Amino acid sequence: MSDLSKRPTLRRCAFPPLCLLMLFGPNICHQSAVQAFADESKTKDSVPLVVALELPRIKVREYHRPYVAVWVEDESRELVQHVAVWYQQGKNEEGHGEKWLPDLRQWWRRGGRKMDDSVDAVSGATRSVGQHRIRVTNEQLSKLKPGKYNIVVEASREVGGRELVRLPFSWPPTKADQEKVSGKTELGQVSLQITPPRAD
């Protein structure tokens, strides 16, 4: 008879799935493992769009991190979904960071001026020089009707310039694809990775 006292218990084990495997063998864990991988796949499929953008290093005497807005627009260039808004959080000696949001001219005109809950949900602090990724979830895109859209990225920098780029996509996506565009001043390379939903 094996000594069960030497086997790990689920109560004491920090990794219950591993302990199940040690206690009862691989067969009983197989179904749970398969389900776990399936759930993980569904989670990944819940992010159909990933925006990657570069904030380039700009050699100037006085550098300020840029304000950045990312949104979805339809074929008539109407804003249909806020994706991200990066701006100075809080106050400094010159005032609250919201004061300069109108410098994101296109975003502000298209709907940013409302500053409602949909903006608050995606707002965050300004980012440093380098590469940044933004995950656009199915939930964020749930109100989109089938059709053609653009991801729009706009950057504006104090004592600097302003730049805007567009990356087209169709909704819902039917195949994996990638769109790329290179900015010339305030933005470096910007790309859009498109992933269709997983077929069950």
Buried (B, 14 or more C-beta within 10 A) or exposed (E): EEEEEEEBEEEEBEEEEEBBBEBEEEEEBEEEEEEEEEEEEEEEBBBBBBBBBBBBEBEEEEBBBBBBBBBBBBEEEEBBBBBBBBBBEEEEEEEEBBEBBBBBBBBBEBBBEEBEEBBEEBBEEBBEBEEBEBBBEBEBBEEBEEEEBBBBBBBBBBEBEBBBBBBBBEBBBEEEBEBEBEBEEBBBBBBBBBBEEEEE
